[in-house]
Amino acid sequence: MADANELVYPAARREILPQVREVPVIAGVNGIDVLRDMRLFLEDCSRLGFSGVHNFPTVSWFDGDFRRTLEGTGLGYQREIDMLNLAHELGYADDWLCLQSERHRGTDAPFGCRSRR
């Protein structure tokens, strides 16, 4: 196990962003990260040079008891949606990873997947 959001920085700073000049680079962001102020984290990602964010990893991969536990403790899909809405508010292109069933779980998720600019 590792801190997915912490892994974004060294990979971006040393390996990806210095090589990319003409295409947008999208950061995979763990939207349920309780260790960070998500607004500050997203602002830091922008300063590094990311053009957008994607909710990756996502709780959409889980179901059953584990998923119910995540949702019941406030670490569910709605938290990812909130992160993506914040990213959109900050001017990022945002790409949503979701399953069609998310709409039926009581979240504000779009039906299917989409990108916004």
C-alpha positions in Angstrom: 0.0 0.0 0.0 1.2 3.5 -0.7 -0.1 7.1 -0.7 -1.4 7.4 -4.3 -1.5 11.2 -4.2 2.0 11.5 -2.8 3.3 9.3 -5.7 2.0 11.9 -8.2 4.6 14.5 -7.3 7.9 12.8 -7.9 6.7 11.0 -11.1 5.3 14.3 -12.5 8.2 16.5 -11.5 11.1 14.2 -12.6 9.8 11.9 -15.3 6.7 13.2 -17.0 6.2 17.0 -17.0 9.8 17.9 -18.1 9.3 15.8 -21.2 5.8 17.0 -22.3 5.5 20.3 -24.1 2.4 20.2 -26.3 -0.2 17.8 -24.8 -2.2 18.1 -21.6 -1.1 15.9 -18.7 -3.9 14.6 -16.5 -3.1 13.7 -12.8 -4.7 10.6 -11.3 -6.1 11.9 -8.0 -7.4 9.8 -5.1 -10.5 11.9 -4.3 -11.1 10.3 -0.9 -7.8 11.3 0.5 -8.5 12.5 4.1 -4.8 13.4 4.7 -4.9 16.4 2.5 -6.7 19.6 2.0 -8.0 18.8 -1.5 -8.1 22.4 -2.6 -4.4 22.9 -1.7 -3.4 19.6 -3.3 -5.2 20.5 -6.6 -3.6 24.0 -6.6 -0.2 22.3 -6.1 -0.9 20.0 -9.0 -1.6 23.0 -11.1 1.6 24.7 -10.1 3.5 21.5 -11.1 1.9 21.8 -14.6 -1.0 19.4 -14.7 -3.8 20.4 -17.0 -6.5 18.2 -15.5 -7.4 15.5 -13.1 -9.0 12.1 -13.2 -10.5 10.2 -10.2 -8.0 7.4 -10.1 -7.8 5.3 -8.1 -11.6 5.1 -7.6 -13.9 3.4 -5.1 -16.0 2.4 -8.1 -13.9 -0.7 -8.4 -15.2 -2.0 -5.1 -18.6 -3.5 -4.1 -20.0 -5.7 -1.3 -19.1 -5.2 2.3 -16.0 -3.2 1.6 -17.8 -0.7 -0.6 -20.6 -0.4 2.0 -18.0 0.3 4.6 -16.3 3.0 2.5 -19.7 4.7 1.8 -20.8 4.4 5.4 -17.7 6.1 6.7 -17.9 9.0 4.2 -15.1 7.7 2.0 -17.3 6.8 -0.9 -17.9 7.9 -4.5 -19.6 11.2 -3.5 -16.2 12.3 -2.1 -14.7 11.7 -5.5 -17.4 13.7 -7.2 -16.8 16.5 -4.8 -13.1 16.5 -5.7 -13.9 16.6 -9.4 -16.3 19.4 -8.9 -13.6 21.4 -7.0 -11.1 20.6 -9.8 -13.6 22.0 -12.3 -14.1 25.1 -10.2 -10.3 25.6 -10.2 -10.3 25.5 -14.0 -9.0 22.0 -14.6 -10.2 19.7 -17.3 -11.7 16.8 -15.4 -12.3 13.3 -16.5 -14.7 11.1 -14.6 -14.2 7.4 -14.1 -17.5 5.9 -13.0 -19.8 3.0 -13.5 -23.3 3.5 -14.7 -24.6 2.0 -11.4 -23.1 5.0 -9.5 -26.1 7.0 -10.5 -28.2 4.5 -8.5 -26.1 4.7 -5.4 -27.4 8.1 -4.4 -24.4 10.1 -5.6 -24.4 13.2 -7.8 -22.4 11.3 -10.4 -23.2 11.7 -14.0 -24.7 8.7 -15.8 -21.8 7.1 -17.5 -18.4 8.8 -17.9 -17.6 12.2 -19.2 -15.0 14.9 -19.4 -15.6 18.6 -18.8 -13.5 21.5 -20.0 
